[in-house]
Amino acid sequence: MPSVSGSLPSSTINQAHTVRKKKHQIGPPFWNLPRNVYLLLIFTLGKGFQLSIAALTLNLYVHSLGYRPDFIGLFSAMPALGALIGAVPTGMLADRIGRKPVLLLTAFFTPLILALVALATSAPILLAVSFLQGLVSTAYWVTNLPLLTESTNEKQRVGVLALNSFLLLGVGALGNLLGGAIPEYVAALLHVSASSTLPLRWGVFAAALFTFVFGLPLWFLREPARSAKQPAKAQELQQVEAVTIPEVAEVVAEAKTTQQESSSSAVKEKTPLLLFTKLLLPDLIFNMGEGAVVALIQVYFVLRFQLMPGTLGIIFTISGLLGGVLSLTAPLFVRRWSKLRIVTTVQYISAPLMVLIGLSSTLPVAIAGEYTRSFLRTLIDPVYAAFEMEQVPPKLRATLAGLYSVTWSVGFSIGPTIAGWLQTNVNLATSFIFGAICLLISPSLLLAFFGKKKV
């Protein structure tokens, strides 16, 4: 193939050479990521352990104090309410002073307040410290996605977000084993039931410890340049070498795509309120449905099937670990289908699974339904996250992440509150039916708003 280097601008030659180098690059993509990504993934792993241990033990701890599902539903809603109040200010603060200091604050205060939750016994104090726990922990959710997005290029992004989801929901699910084993171990030492208050309290303490220890590496984070739309390209080749005509054509095509994305971003910046509404409304309804089921699923298994913490830990460890592994396959699905198609299809399928779990009278059927629902849910986490962040320009991503924390907070405030009331005053199954209805409305809205776009 003839050389054309003498007739092309040096910038085009450099870009084409980079394309050729990337094509011949071998080895797993996760071996050459920025240091920030690895530090964030370490903290995500600790966060996953904290969330899974707390999810298993906190509500059971409150139940051991003698409180009914309606109060437990309200207790479960308080962290979301705290996140609702703190999310947008925290996101705006992160956009203003940087992500790192905000993330360090949550790494310090989250375990401290979580320990206070474990010491509380009266209803007002339980609600107050649970609210504070949500208030301080929201900083993770409004900084993690923007930091990962800004530390990766477009080709790395879905894979890194999939790995982040795998560590958070998959490997982190091993915390369920600890959440079940620690109360059983303490109960054996004290010769009491594993479902009594003191053993479960030690489980909550363990959740706090994981967040603190895994948050220490965050001190080595380097604040990324938020103005750079493709940060990884800043360190690409600087040499000028001969290139071929097909490679130049590929560069031209890539340049056109970039120009189209820039034009699209410009339009988005002009109408952020309308775009944000279209993004946030389906997510709000989706989180109401998820909150109605996920927040009280452990208590549901205890009330319906009289399970002990150790058995619950095994069930949810398998669910989370296999679901996390499945989340790593997200890039494979994205190559074949659009992100929107994957997200909406999974939500439609999840609705009848929720009904199956709620109406099941046998434990194996309920577990099978929960496993399938959990697997599908973890599959779309990185896809949905990438879809969300790609709809807005970089300078608005932390603000959007803050607003998504608001929709999560409102959804996980309303959903568990309604579910707790339904389980106490109607029956256990109605909360799952309510969740299923929400998971039919949410994808329908997403398709109505974005179905005609190529996303």
Contacts in CASP RR format, 6 or more apart in sequence:
PFRMAT RR
TARGET T0000
AUTHOR 0000-0000-0000
METHOD contacts of the structure
MODEL  1
MPSVSGSLPSSTINQAHTVRKKKHQIGPPFWNLPRNVYLLLIFTLGKGFQ
LSIAALTLNLYVHSLGYRPDFIGLFSAMPALGALIGAVPTGMLADRIGRK
PVLLLTAFFTPLILALVALATSAPILLAVSFLQGLVSTAYWVTNLPLLTE
STNEKQRVGVLALNSFLLLGVGALGNLLGGAIPEYVAALLHVSASSTLPL
RWGVFAAALFTFVFGLPLWFLREPARSAKQPAKAQELQQVEAVTIPEVAE
VVAEAKTTQQESSSSAVKEKTPLLLFTKLLLPDLIFNMGEGAVVALIQVY
FVLRFQLMPGTLGIIFTISGLLGGVLSLTAPLFVRRWSKLRIVTTVQYIS
APLMVLIGLSSTLPVAIAGEYTRSFLRTLIDPVYAAFEMEQVPPKLRATL
AGLYSVTWSVGFSIGPTIAGWLQTNVNLATSFIFGAICLLISPSLLLAFF
GKKKV
1 244 0 8 1.000
1 245 0 8 1.000
1 246 0 8 1.000
2 244 0 8 1.000
2 245 0 8 1.000
3 242 0 8 1.000
3 243 0 8 1.000
3 244 0 8 1.000
4 242 0 8 1.000
4 243 0 8 1.000
4 244 0 8 1.000
4 245 0 8 1.000
4 248 0 8 1.000
5 13 0 8 1.000
5 240 0 8 1.000
5 241 0 8 1.000
5 242 0 8 1.000
5 243 0 8 1.000
8 243 0 8 1.000
8 248 0 8 1.000
10 240 0 8 1.000
12 248 0 8 1.000
12 251 0 8 1.000
13 240 0 8 1.000
13 241 0 8 1.000
13 243 0 8 1.000
14 236 0 8 1.000
14 237 0 8 1.000
14 238 0 8 1.000
14 239 0 8 1.000
14 240 0 8 1.000
15 251 0 8 1.000
15 254 0 8 1.000
15 255 0 8 1.000
16 243 0 8 1.000
16 247 0 8 1.000
16 248 0 8 1.000
16 250 0 8 1.000
16 251 0 8 1.000
17 237 0 8 1.000
17 239 0 8 1.000
17 240 0 8 1.000
17 241 0 8 1.000
17 243 0 8 1.000
17 247 0 8 1.000
18 233 0 8 1.000
18 236 0 8 1.000
18 237 0 8 1.000
19 247 0 8 1.000
19 250 0 8 1.000
19 251 0 8 1.000
19 254 0 8 1.000
20 243 0 8 1.000
20 247 0 8 1.000
21 237 0 8 1.000
22 155 0 8 1.000
29 155 0 8 1.000
29 156 0 8 1.000
29 159 0 8 1.000
30 160 0 8 1.000
30 163 0 8 1.000
33 151 0 8 1.000
33 152 0 8 1.000
33 156 0 8 1.000
33 160 0 8 1.000
34 151 0 8 1.000
34 152 0 8 1.000
34 231 0 8 1.000
34 232 0 8 1.000
35 220 0 8 1.000
35 222 0 8 1.000
36 147 0 8 1.000
36 151 0 8 1.000
36 221 0 8 1.000
36 222 0 8 1.000
36 224 0 8 1.000
37 148 0 8 1.000
37 151 0 8 1.000
37 152 0 8 1.000
37 160 0 8 1.000
39 217 0 8 1.000
39 218 0 8 1.000
39 220 0 8 1.000
39 221 0 8 1.000
40 144 0 8 1.000
40 147 0 8 1.000
40 148 0 8 1.000
40 151 0 8 1.000
40 164 0 8 1.000
40 221 0 8 1.000
41 163 0 8 1.000
41 164 0 8 1.000
41 167 0 8 1.000
42 214 0 8 1.000
42 215 0 8 1.000
42 217 0 8 1.000
43 103 0 8 1.000
43 107 0 8 1.000
43 140 0 8 1.000
43 144 0 8 1.000
43 214 0 8 1.000
43 215 0 8 1.000
43 217 0 8 1.000
43 218 0 8 1.000
44 144 0 8 1.000
44 164 0 8 1.000
44 167 0 8 1.000
44 168 0 8 1.000
45 167 0 8 1.000
45 168 0 8 1.000
45 171 0 8 1.000
45 172 0 8 1.000
45 214 0 8 1.000
46 172 0 8 1.000
46 210 0 8 1.000
46 211 0 8 1.000
46 213 0 8 1.000
46 214 0 8 1.000
46 215 0 8 1.000
47 140 0 8 1.000
47 168 0 8 1.000
47 211 0 8 1.000
47 214 0 8 1.000
48 167 0 8 1.000
48 168 0 8 1.000
48 169 0 8 1.000
48 171 0 8 1.000
48 172 0 8 1.000
48 173 0 8 1.000
48 175 0 8 1.000
48 210 0 8 1.000
49 172 0 8 1.000
49 174 0 8 1.000
49 175 0 8 1.000
49 178 0 8 1.000
49 207 0 8 1.000
49 210 0 8 1.000
49 214 0 8 1.000
50 110 0 8 1.000
50 111 0 8 1.000
50 114 0 8 1.000
50 207 0 8 1.000
50 208 0 8 1.000
50 210 0 8 1.000
50 211 0 8 1.000
51 168 0 8 1.000
51 172 0 8 1.000
51 207 0 8 1.000
52 172 0 8 1.000
52 173 0 8 1.000
52 174 0 8 1.000
52 175 0 8 1.000
52 176 0 8 1.000
52 179 0 8 1.000
52 316 0 8 1.000
52 317 0 8 1.000
52 320 0 8 1.000
53 175 0 8 1.000
53 176 0 8 1.000
53 178 0 8 1.000
53 179 0 8 1.000
53 182 0 8 1.000
53 203 0 8 1.000
53 204 0 8 1.000
53 206 0 8 1.000
53 207 0 8 1.000
53 210 0 8 1.000
54 114 0 8 1.000
54 204 0 8 1.000
54 207 0 8 1.000
55 176 0 8 1.000
55 298 0 8 1.000
55 316 0 8 1.000
56 175 0 8 1.000
56 176 0 8 1.000
56 179 0 8 1.000
56 180 0 8 1.000
56 298 0 8 1.000
56 309 0 8 1.000
56 312 0 8 1.000
56 313 0 8 1.000
56 316 0 8 1.000
57 179 0 8 1.000
57 180 0 8 1.000
57 182 0 8 1.000
57 183 0 8 1.000
57 200 0 8 1.000
57 203 0 8 1.000
57 204 0 8 1.000
57 207 0 8 1.000
57 309 0 8 1.000
58 117 0 8 1.000
58 204 0 8 1.000
58 207 0 8 1.000
59 72 0 8 1.000
59 75 0 8 1.000
59 76 0 8 1.000
59 295 0 8 1.000
59 296 0 8 1.000
59 298 0 8 1.000
59 299 0 8 1.000
60 195 0 8 1.000
60 200 0 8 1.000
60 298 0 8 1.000
60 299 0 8 1.000
60 302 0 8 1.000
60 309 0 8 1.000
60 312 0 8 1.000
61 118 0 8 1.000
61 197 0 8 1.000
61 200 0 8 1.000
61 201 0 8 1.000
61 204 0 8 1.000
62 71 0 8 1.000
62 72 0 8 1.000
62 75 0 8 1.000
62 126 0 8 1.000
63 72 0 8 1.000
63 299 0 8 1.000
63 302 0 8 1.000
64 195 0 8 1.000
64 196 0 8 1.000
64 197 0 8 1.000
64 200 0 8 1.000
65 121 0 8 1.000
65 197 0 8 1.000
67 75 0 8 1.000
67 123 0 8 1.000
68 424 0 8 1.000
69 296 0 8 1.000
69 299 0 8 1.000
69 303 0 8 1.000
69 420 0 8 1.000
69 423 0 8 1.000
69 424 0 8 1.000
70 420 0 8 1.000
70 421 0 8 1.000
70 423 0 8 1.000
70 424 0 8 1.000
70 425 0 8 1.000
71 123 0 8 1.000
72 296 0 8 1.000
72 299 0 8 1.000
72 420 0 8 1.000
73 295 0 8 1.000
73 296 0 8 1.000
73 416 0 8 1.000
73 417 0 8 1.000
73 419 0 8 1.000
73 420 0 8 1.000
74 127 0 8 1.000
74 416 0 8 1.000
74 417 0 8 1.000
74 420 0 8 1.000
75 126 0 8 1.000
75 127 0 8 1.000
75 130 0 8 1.000
76 295 0 8 1.000
76 296 0 8 1.000
76 412 0 8 1.000
76 416 0 8 1.000
77 295 0 8 1.000
77 412 0 8 1.000
77 413 0 8 1.000
77 414 0 8 1.000
77 415 0 8 1.000
77 416 0 8 1.000
77 417 0 8 1.000
78 127 0 8 1.000
78 130 0 8 1.000
78 131 0 8 1.000
78 133 0 8 1.000
78 134 0 8 1.000
78 413 0 8 1.000
79 130 0 8 1.000
79 131 0 8 1.000
79 133 0 8 1.000
79 134 0 8 1.000
79 137 0 8 1.000
79 412 0 8 1.000
80 134 0 8 1.000
80 408 0 8 1.000
80 409 0 8 1.000
80 410 0 8 1.000
80 411 0 8 1.000
80 412 0 8 1.000
80 413 0 8 1.000
80 416 0 8 1.000
81 131 0 8 1.000
81 134 0 8 1.000
81 409 0 8 1.000
81 413 0 8 1.000
82 131 0 8 1.000
82 132 0 8 1.000
82 134 0 8 1.000
82 135 0 8 1.000
82 138 0 8 1.000
82 409 0 8 1.000
83 134 0 8 1.000
83 135 0 8 1.000
83 137 0 8 1.000
83 138 0 8 1.000
83 141 0 8 1.000
83 405 0 8 1.000
83 406 0 8 1.000
83 408 0 8 1.000
83 409 0 8 1.000
84 405 0 8 1.000
84 406 0 8 1.000
84 409 0 8 1.000
84 410 0 8 1.000
84 413 0 8 1.000
85 135 0 8 1.000
86 135 0 8 1.000
86 138 0 8 1.000
86 405 0 8 1.000
87 138 0 8 1.000
87 141 0 8 1.000
87 142 0 8 1.000
87 402 0 8 1.000
87 403 0 8 1.000
87 405 0 8 1.000
87 406 0 8 1.000
87 409 0 8 1.000
88 399 0 8 1.000
88 402 0 8 1.000
88 403 0 8 1.000
88 405 0 8 1.000
88 406 0 8 1.000
90 102 0 8 1.000
90 138 0 8 1.000
90 139 0 8 1.000
90 142 0 8 1.000
90 402 0 8 1.000
90 405 0 8 1.000
91 102 0 8 1.000
91 142 0 8 1.000
91 143 0 8 1.000
91 398 0 8 1.000
91 399 0 8 1.000
91 401 0 8 1.000
91 402 0 8 1.000
92 398 0 8 1.000
92 399 0 8 1.000
93 102 0 8 1.000
94 102 0 8 1.000
94 139 0 8 1.000
94 142 0 8 1.000
94 143 0 8 1.000
94 146 0 8 1.000
94 398 0 8 1.000
95 226 0 8 1.000
95 395 0 8 1.000
95 398 0 8 1.000
95 399 0 8 1.000
98 223 0 8 1.000
99 143 0 8 1.000
99 146 0 8 1.000
99 147 0 8 1.000
99 221 0 8 1.000
99 223 0 8 1.000
99 398 0 8 1.000
100 218 0 8 1.000
100 221 0 8 1.000
100 222 0 8 1.000
100 223 0 8 1.000
102 139 0 8 1.000
102 142 0 8 1.000
102 143 0 8 1.000
103 139 0 8 1.000
103 140 0 8 1.000
103 143 0 8 1.000
103 144 0 8 1.000
103 147 0 8 1.000
103 218 0 8 1.000
103 221 0 8 1.000
104 218 0 8 1.000
104 219 0 8 1.000
105 136 0 8 1.000
105 139 0 8 1.000
106 136 0 8 1.000
106 137 0 8 1.000
106 138 0 8 1.000
106 139 0 8 1.000
106 140 0 8 1.000
106 143 0 8 1.000
107 211 0 8 1.000
107 212 0 8 1.000
107 215 0 8 1.000
107 216 0 8 1.000
107 218 0 8 1.000
108 212 0 8 1.000
109 136 0 8 1.000
110 133 0 8 1.000
110 136 0 8 1.000
110 137 0 8 1.000
110 140 0 8 1.000
110 208 0 8 1.000
110 211 0 8 1.000
111 208 0 8 1.000
111 209 0 8 1.000
111 210 0 8 1.000
111 211 0 8 1.000
111 212 0 8 1.000
112 208 0 8 1.000
113 129 0 8 1.000
113 132 0 8 1.000
113 133 0 8 1.000
113 136 0 8 1.000
114 133 0 8 1.000
114 204 0 8 1.000
114 207 0 8 1.000
114 208 0 8 1.000
114 211 0 8 1.000
115 204 0 8 1.000
115 205 0 8 1.000
115 208 0 8 1.000
116 129 0 8 1.000
116 132 0 8 1.000
117 126 0 8 1.000
117 129 0 8 1.000
117 130 0 8 1.000
117 133 0 8 1.000
117 204 0 8 1.000
118 201 0 8 1.000
118 203 0 8 1.000
118 204 0 8 1.000
118 205 0 8 1.000
118 208 0 8 1.000
119 201 0 8 1.000
120 126 0 8 1.000
120 128 0 8 1.000
120 129 0 8 1.000
138 402 0 8 1.000
138 405 0 8 1.000
138 409 0 8 1.000
141 401 0 8 1.000
141 402 0 8 1.000
141 404 0 8 1.000
141 405 0 8 1.000
141 408 0 8 1.000
142 398 0 8 1.000
142 401 0 8 1.000
142 402 0 8 1.000
142 405 0 8 1.000
143 398 0 8 1.000
143 401 0 8 1.000
144 164 0 8 1.000
145 161 0 8 1.000
145 385 0 8 1.000
145 388 0 8 1.000
145 389 0 8 1.000
145 397 0 8 1.000
145 401 0 8 1.000
146 389 0 8 1.000
146 397 0 8 1.000
146 398 0 8 1.000
146 401 0 8 1.000
147 221 0 8 1.000
147 224 0 8 1.000
148 157 0 8 1.000
148 160 0 8 1.000
148 161 0 8 1.000
148 164 0 8 1.000
149 157 0 8 1.000
149 389 0 8 1.000
149 394 0 8 1.000
149 397 0 8 1.000
150 224 0 8 1.000
150 225 0 8 1.000
150 226 0 8 1.000
150 228 0 8 1.000
150 231 0 8 1.000
150 394 0 8 1.000
150 397 0 8 1.000
151 224 0 8 1.000
151 231 0 8 1.000
152 160 0 8 1.000
152 231 0 8 1.000
152 232 0 8 1.000
153 230 0 8 1.000
153 231 0 8 1.000
153 232 0 8 1.000
153 233 0 8 1.000
154 230 0 8 1.000
156 232 0 8 1.000
157 386 0 8 1.000
158 330 0 8 1.000
158 331 0 8 1.000
158 334 0 8 1.000
158 382 0 8 1.000
158 383 0 8 1.000
158 386 0 8 1.000
159 328 0 8 1.000
159 330 0 8 1.000
159 331 0 8 1.000
159 382 0 8 1.000
161 330 0 8 1.000
161 381 0 8 1.000
161 382 0 8 1.000
161 385 0 8 1.000
161 386 0 8 1.000
162 327 0 8 1.000
162 328 0 8 1.000
162 329 0 8 1.000
162 330 0 8 1.000
162 331 0 8 1.000
162 382 0 8 1.000
163 328 0 8 1.000
164 382 0 8 1.000
165 324 0 8 1.000
165 327 0 8 1.000
165 330 0 8 1.000
165 378 0 8 1.000
165 381 0 8 1.000
165 382 0 8 1.000
165 385 0 8 1.000
166 324 0 8 1.000
166 325 0 8 1.000
166 327 0 8 1.000
166 328 0 8 1.000
166 378 0 8 1.000
169 320 0 8 1.000
169 323 0 8 1.000
169 324 0 8 1.000
169 327 0 8 1.000
169 378 0 8 1.000
169 381 0 8 1.000
170 320 0 8 1.000
170 321 0 8 1.000
170 322 0 8 1.000
170 323 0 8 1.000
170 324 0 8 1.000
170 325 0 8 1.000
170 327 0 8 1.000
170 378 0 8 1.000
171 321 0 8 1.000
171 324 0 8 1.000
172 320 0 8 1.000
172 321 0 8 1.000
173 316 0 8 1.000
173 317 0 8 1.000
173 319 0 8 1.000
173 320 0 8 1.000
173 321 0 8 1.000
173 323 0 8 1.000
173 324 0 8 1.000
174 317 0 8 1.000
174 321 0 8 1.000
175 317 0 8 1.000
176 312 0 8 1.000
176 313 0 8 1.000
176 314 0 8 1.000
176 315 0 8 1.000
176 316 0 8 1.000
176 317 0 8 1.000
176 320 0 8 1.000
177 313 0 8 1.000
177 314 0 8 1.000
177 317 0 8 1.000
178 203 0 8 1.000
178 206 0 8 1.000
179 203 0 8 1.000
179 206 0 8 1.000
179 207 0 8 1.000
179 309 0 8 1.000
179 310 0 8 1.000
179 313 0 8 1.000
180 194 0 8 1.000
180 203 0 8 1.000
180 309 0 8 1.000
180 310 0 8 1.000
180 312 0 8 1.000
180 313 0 8 1.000
181 310 0 8 1.000
181 313 0 8 1.000
182 199 0 8 1.000
182 202 0 8 1.000
182 203 0 8 1.000
182 206 0 8 1.000
183 194 0 8 1.000
183 195 0 8 1.000
183 199 0 8 1.000
183 200 0 8 1.000
183 202 0 8 1.000
183 203 0 8 1.000
183 309 0 8 1.000
183 310 0 8 1.000
184 194 0 8 1.000
184 199 0 8 1.000
184 308 0 8 1.000
184 309 0 8 1.000
184 310 0 8 1.000
185 199 0 8 1.000
186 194 0 8 1.000
186 198 0 8 1.000
186 199 0 8 1.000
186 202 0 8 1.000
186 203 0 8 1.000
187 193 0 8 1.000
187 194 0 8 1.000
187 196 0 8 1.000
187 199 0 8 1.000
190 198 0 8 1.000
190 199 0 8 1.000
192 198 0 8 1.000
192 199 0 8 1.000
193 199 0 8 1.000
194 200 0 8 1.000
194 308 0 8 1.000
194 309 0 8 1.000
194 310 0 8 1.000
195 302 0 8 1.000
195 308 0 8 1.000
195 309 0 8 1.000
199 309 0 8 1.000
200 309 0 8 1.000
224 231 0 8 1.000
225 231 0 8 1.000
226 394 0 8 1.000
226 395 0 8 1.000
227 394 0 8 1.000
227 395 0 8 1.000
228 234 0 8 1.000
228 394 0 8 1.000
229 393 0 8 1.000
229 394 0 8 1.000
265 392 0 8 1.000
265 393 0 8 1.000
268 275 0 8 1.000
268 391 0 8 1.000
268 392 0 8 1.000
268 393 0 8 1.000
269 393 0 8 1.000
269 396 0 8 1.000
272 392 0 8 1.000
272 396 0 8 1.000
275 391 0 8 1.000
275 392 0 8 1.000
276 400 0 8 1.000
276 403 0 8 1.000
278 449 0 8 1.000
278 450 0 8 1.000
279 388 0 8 1.000
279 391 0 8 1.000
279 400 0 8 1.000
279 404 0 8 1.000
279 449 0 8 1.000
280 403 0 8 1.000
280 404 0 8 1.000
280 406 0 8 1.000
280 407 0 8 1.000
281 445 0 8 1.000
282 442 0 8 1.000
282 443 0 8 1.000
282 445 0 8 1.000
282 446 0 8 1.000
282 449 0 8 1.000
283 388 0 8 1.000
283 404 0 8 1.000
283 407 0 8 1.000
283 408 0 8 1.000
283 442 0 8 1.000
284 407 0 8 1.000
284 410 0 8 1.000
284 411 0 8 1.000
285 438 0 8 1.000
285 441 0 8 1.000
285 442 0 8 1.000
285 445 0 8 1.000
286 347 0 8 1.000
286 438 0 8 1.000
286 439 0 8 1.000
286 442 0 8 1.000
287 407 0 8 1.000
287 408 0 8 1.000
287 410 0 8 1.000
287 411 0 8 1.000
287 412 0 8 1.000
287 415 0 8 1.000
288 410 0 8 1.000
288 411 0 8 1.000
288 412 0 8 1.000
288 414 0 8 1.000
288 415 0 8 1.000
288 418 0 8 1.000
288 435 0 8 1.000
288 438 0 8 1.000
289 354 0 8 1.000
289 411 0 8 1.000
289 415 0 8 1.000
289 434 0 8 1.000
289 435 0 8 1.000
289 436 0 8 1.000
289 437 0 8 1.000
289 438 0 8 1.000
289 439 0 8 1.000
290 377 0 8 1.000
290 411 0 8 1.000
290 412 0 8 1.000
290 435 0 8 1.000
290 438 0 8 1.000
290 439 0 8 1.000
291 411 0 8 1.000
291 412 0 8 1.000
291 415 0 8 1.000
291 416 0 8 1.000
291 419 0 8 1.000
291 435 0 8 1.000
292 415 0 8 1.000
292 416 0 8 1.000
292 418 0 8 1.000
292 419 0 8 1.000
292 431 0 8 1.000
292 432 0 8 1.000
292 434 0 8 1.000
292 435 0 8 1.000
292 438 0 8 1.000
293 354 0 8 1.000
293 357 0 8 1.000
293 419 0 8 1.000
293 431 0 8 1.000
293 432 0 8 1.000
293 435 0 8 1.000
295 412 0 8 1.000
295 415 0 8 1.000
295 416 0 8 1.000
295 419 0 8 1.000
296 416 0 8 1.000
296 419 0 8 1.000
296 420 0 8 1.000
296 423 0 8 1.000
296 431 0 8 1.000
297 370 0 8 1.000
298 312 0 8 1.000
298 316 0 8 1.000
300 358 0 8 1.000
300 423 0 8 1.000
300 428 0 8 1.000
300 431 0 8 1.000
301 307 0 8 1.000
301 312 0 8 1.000
301 315 0 8 1.000
301 366 0 8 1.000
302 312 0 8 1.000
303 423 0 8 1.000
303 428 0 8 1.000
304 366 0 8 1.000
304 428 0 8 1.000
305 363 0 8 1.000
305 366 0 8 1.000
307 315 0 8 1.000
315 367 0 8 1.000
315 370 0 8 1.000
318 371 0 8 1.000
319 370 0 8 1.000
319 371 0 8 1.000
319 374 0 8 1.000
319 375 0 8 1.000
320 374 0 8 1.000
320 378 0 8 1.000
322 371 0 8 1.000
322 375 0 8 1.000
323 374 0 8 1.000
323 375 0 8 1.000
323 378 0 8 1.000
323 379 0 8 1.000
324 378 0 8 1.000
326 375 0 8 1.000
326 378 0 8 1.000
326 379 0 8 1.000
327 378 0 8 1.000
327 379 0 8 1.000
327 381 0 8 1.000
327 382 0 8 1.000
329 379 0 8 1.000
330 342 0 8 1.000
330 379 0 8 1.000
330 380 0 8 1.000
330 381 0 8 1.000
330 382 0 8 1.000
330 383 0 8 1.000
333 342 0 8 1.000
333 379 0 8 1.000
333 383 0 8 1.000
334 342 0 8 1.000
334 383 0 8 1.000
334 386 0 8 1.000
338 454 0 8 1.000
338 455 0 8 1.000
339 383 0 8 1.000
339 384 0 8 1.000
339 386 0 8 1.000
339 387 0 8 1.000
339 455 0 8 1.000
340 387 0 8 1.000
340 446 0 8 1.000
340 447 0 8 1.000
340 450 0 8 1.000
340 451 0 8 1.000
340 453 0 8 1.000
340 455 0 8 1.000
342 379 0 8 1.000
342 380 0 8 1.000
342 383 0 8 1.000
343 380 0 8 1.000
343 383 0 8 1.000
343 384 0 8 1.000
343 387 0 8 1.000
343 443 0 8 1.000
343 446 0 8 1.000
344 443 0 8 1.000
344 446 0 8 1.000
344 447 0 8 1.000
345 443 0 8 1.000
346 376 0 8 1.000
346 377 0 8 1.000
346 379 0 8 1.000
346 380 0 8 1.000
347 380 0 8 1.000
347 439 0 8 1.000
347 440 0 8 1.000
347 442 0 8 1.000
347 443 0 8 1.000
348 439 0 8 1.000
348 440 0 8 1.000
348 443 0 8 1.000
349 376 0 8 1.000
350 373 0 8 1.000
350 376 0 8 1.000
350 377 0 8 1.000
350 436 0 8 1.000
350 439 0 8 1.000
351 435 0 8 1.000
351 436 0 8 1.000
351 437 0 8 1.000
351 439 0 8 1.000
351 440 0 8 1.000
352 436 0 8 1.000
353 369 0 8 1.000
353 372 0 8 1.000
353 373 0 8 1.000
353 376 0 8 1.000
354 373 0 8 1.000
354 432 0 8 1.000
354 433 0 8 1.000
354 435 0 8 1.000
354 436 0 8 1.000
354 439 0 8 1.000
355 432 0 8 1.000
355 433 0 8 1.000
355 436 0 8 1.000
356 365 0 8 1.000
356 366 0 8 1.000
356 369 0 8 1.000
357 366 0 8 1.000
357 369 0 8 1.000
357 370 0 8 1.000
357 373 0 8 1.000
357 432 0 8 1.000
358 366 0 8 1.000
358 428 0 8 1.000
358 429 0 8 1.000
358 431 0 8 1.000
358 432 0 8 1.000
358 433 0 8 1.000
359 429 0 8 1.000
359 432 0 8 1.000
360 366 0 8 1.000
360 369 0 8 1.000
387 455 0 8 1.000
388 400 0 8 1.000
388 404 0 8 1.000
389 397 0 8 1.000
389 400 0 8 1.000
389 401 0 8 1.000
390 455 0 8 1.000
391 400 0 8 1.000
391 455 0 8 1.000
392 400 0 8 1.000
415 434 0 8 1.000
415 435 0 8 1.000
418 431 0 8 1.000
418 434 0 8 1.000
419 431 0 8 1.000
419 434 0 8 1.000
419 435 0 8 1.000
420 431 0 8 1.000
422 430 0 8 1.000
422 431 0 8 1.000
422 434 0 8 1.000
423 430 0 8 1.000
423 431 0 8 1.000
END
